[in-house]
Amino acid sequence: MSELPTYSQLPVTLVRGEGCSVFDATGREFLDLYGGHAVASTGHCHPAVVAAIREQAGKLLFYSNVVGSDVRTRAASAIVAEAPPPLTHVFFVNSGTEANENAMRLARRHTGRREVVSTDGGFHGRTADAISATGMEKYRALQDPPVPEHRFVPFGDLAHMERAVTTATAAVLLEPVQSMAGVRTAPPEYFRGLRELCDRRGACLIFDEVQTGFGRTGAFFFAGRDGVVPDLVSLAKGIASGVPMGAVLVSSAIAARVKNEEYGTTFGGGMLACAAAEATVRVIGEERLLDRVREGSERLRRGALAIPGVADVRGLGYLLGIVLARDAKPVRDRLFERGVLVGGASDGKVLRLLPPLTLGPNEIDRFLGVLRECV
Ligand SMILES: Cc1ncc(COP(=O)(O)O)c(C=O)c1O
């Protein structure tokens, strides 16, 4: 072994992927409802995405933001065109944690304040500031010393938030659907209340849409849902169908005050990643994947709820938590043995589904059949 240990690994080595399936070296297929860690938005190796990457790789693999690039301009316009106003600008980075680091910095510099209020159970990444904003002690303890000026309140509780957000608050940062916590969301009044509170106190509202962005909830972004638009949105995971990329969507008011040299990263906005991102947006539109996610989500929800032993199904679109009446780990292991990959959550009773947005009715029915046997 020469790699440092990171995640606990499934006992499988993958060599190939196609659509919602991945394959090991013997040709054994796995139905992937974990979506390559919520990354394979257009499915594994979507032909249009692969073609765009191949074409770009033959032209120019990379040059940084010190030069202009048509493919970068096209990717930025395509992403901003899906975002609600006033989210008019995009800053390309390389990962979800980097997107959150920069979103918090943008908020602090914009407001001239330091404090960030986040929610218990939220996950925002593993670099210094993002892990310090993560509402799970297990992760936060890894950053020692933590970055100061972070506060936490219970998710979904507006009264607590009202007390925590003051004129010292630069930003409220939260996942609109808390994924790792076990797929929990809150009613529209909560998000409307957050927007109104941030406006009243002069704080920025940041949605961490690393998981919920790029179609996963059945809308292109959670931002804009029920009329609530945050000031900043962090993105990553499915943005480029598997080529590493992150981004921050930035409101026009914040963008107007950003000067040259304040933000940057060598690899952010590289041509290869931008070609993949542009193709990803195109595929989501051309194949009407948002409709597919909404319909598929209902089928999954109804089907799972009809299985004895399933207590609840939480979440939106293709970010679903199947809540079992018992510990989910043995069920997850049995699903794996039968060739189905799903995620776990910090809530031990939850199976987490983050499939490609291309997941269709036949694959859903196949999954539900295996799930019924395994539960
Ligand atoms: C909601 C959320 N934010 C941030 C991150 C961090 O993203 P990355 O691993 O790309 O740094 C993750 C990763 O799982 C995430 O789920």
Ligand as a Chemical Component Dictionary entry (heavy atoms), coordinates in Angstrom:
data_LIG
# 
_chem_comp.id                   LIG 
_chem_comp.type                 NON-POLYMER 
_chem_comp.pdbx_formal_charge   0 
_chem_comp.three_letter_code    LIG 
# 
loop_
_chem_comp_atom.comp_id 
_chem_comp_atom.atom_id 
_chem_comp_atom.alt_atom_id 
_chem_comp_atom.type_symbol 
_chem_comp_atom.charge 
_chem_comp_atom.model_Cartn_x 
_chem_comp_atom.model_Cartn_y 
_chem_comp_atom.model_Cartn_z 
_chem_comp_atom.pdbx_ordinal 
LIG C1 C1 C 0 -22.382 19.499 1.133  1  
LIG C2 C2 C 0 -20.906 19.353 0.897  2  
LIG N1 N1 N 0 -20.121 20.428 0.954  3  
LIG C3 C3 C 0 -18.801 20.362 0.746  4  
LIG C4 C4 C 0 -18.180 19.165 0.461  5  
LIG C5 C5 C 0 -16.717 19.105 0.200  6  
LIG O1 O1 O 0 -16.473 18.850 -1.139 7  
LIG P1 P1 P 0 -15.058 18.299 -1.632 8  
LIG O2 O2 O 0 -14.911 16.911 -1.105 9  
LIG O3 O3 O 0 -15.130 18.376 -3.133 10 
LIG O4 O4 O 0 -14.027 19.224 -1.077 11 
LIG C6 C6 C 0 -18.961 17.998 0.390  12 
LIG C7 C7 C 0 -18.333 16.690 0.116  13 
LIG O5 O5 O 0 -18.855 15.642 0.351  14 
LIG C8 C8 C 0 -20.360 18.093 0.619  15 
LIG O6 O6 O 0 -21.140 17.013 0.559  16 
# 
loop_
_chem_comp_bond.comp_id 
_chem_comp_bond.atom_id_1 
_chem_comp_bond.atom_id_2 
_chem_comp_bond.value_order 
_chem_comp_bond.pdbx_ordinal 
LIG C1 C2 SING 1  
LIG C2 N1 SING 2  
LIG C2 C8 DOUB 3  
LIG N1 C3 DOUB 4  
LIG C3 C4 SING 5  
LIG C4 C5 SING 6  
LIG C4 C6 DOUB 7  
LIG C5 O1 SING 8  
LIG O1 P1 SING 9  
LIG P1 O2 DOUB 10 
LIG P1 O3 SING 11 
LIG P1 O4 SING 12 
LIG C6 C7 SING 13 
LIG C6 C8 SING 14 
LIG C7 O5 DOUB 15 
LIG C8 O6 SING 16 
# 
